[in-house]
Amino acid sequence: MVKALLSTASEATQVDREEIYDLLMNARQAPWVELEWLDGESRTGAIIFNEFKGTGRLINIDEEVSIDFRADQIRFVKIFEEERELTVMLVV
């Protein structure tokens, strides 16, 4: 089952930021996520996310990549139940 929420830049940015923050908090429990930054870069892996600071790290052990991020840098979140099965998506 795919749940999707789409929004445009003209909509309330604060609400979008809160939704991304919530998705990042949920993504901490997921085995695999895809994040897209505001600049268009996209990466997959597992994340750790500090809800108090609004910062996190995306880790992909297959590609040996570890990337720090802030919640306000993220514009797209996909959460996978399994490594390739989409369950949640948000586009800002």
N, C-alpha and C positions, 0 to 999 in steps of 0.2 A: 504494500500500500504506500502510495506517495502522497505526502502532504506538502503543499507549496504555498508560499506567500510571496507575492510579487508586489513591489512598490516602486515608485519613481522618485526622482530627485525633488520633484515639486511637492511631494507629500511631506508631512511633519518629520523632520530629521531626527528629533529626539525620540520619537516612538520607534523609528527604525533602529536607532542605536540600542535602545532597550531590548528590542527583539533579537538583535545580533548578540548582545550580551547574554541573554537567556539561552540562545542556541549554543553559544560557546560553553556555557555552564553545563548544558546537557551533553555536549560533545566530549566532555571529560570522561564519560563512561563508555563512549563508543570505541570499538576496536579500530575504526578507520574513518577519517574525515577528509574533506577537501575544503581548503580555504582559498579565497581569492582576495587579493589585496586591492586597494583603491587604484593602484597603478596598473592593474590587469594581470599581474603575476598570479599564478595558481599553483598550489602544491598540495600533495596528499600525505597522510600519515596519521599518527596518533597525537593528541595534544594533552598538555597539562595547562591549566588555566587558574590564575590566582584571582578570585572574584573580588577581593578587597582592593587590589591594585589595578585590576583591569588589564593585566598583562599575561602573556602565556608563551608557550613554546610548542612549535610543531616539530615532531620527530619522525623521521622516516628511516628506519634502520636498514632497509633494502638499498636505499640510495646513499646511506651514510650522511644524511642531512639533518641539521637541527637549526631552526629559524625562530628567533624571538619575535614577538609581535605584541601590539597593543590592540585592544578591542576596537578603538576608533580608526584603525588602519584597515579593518576587514569590511568588505562589501558583500561577500557571498559565502555561505556556509552550507555544506552538504554533510549530513551525518549518515553513515552506513552502518546497518546492523551487522552485516558481514562485510568482508572486504570489498564487495562489488554491489551490494544491494542498497539502494537509496531509500531513506525513510523521511528525511526532513530537508527542506531547501528554503533559503531566503535570499532574495536579491534586493539590494538597495539601489 
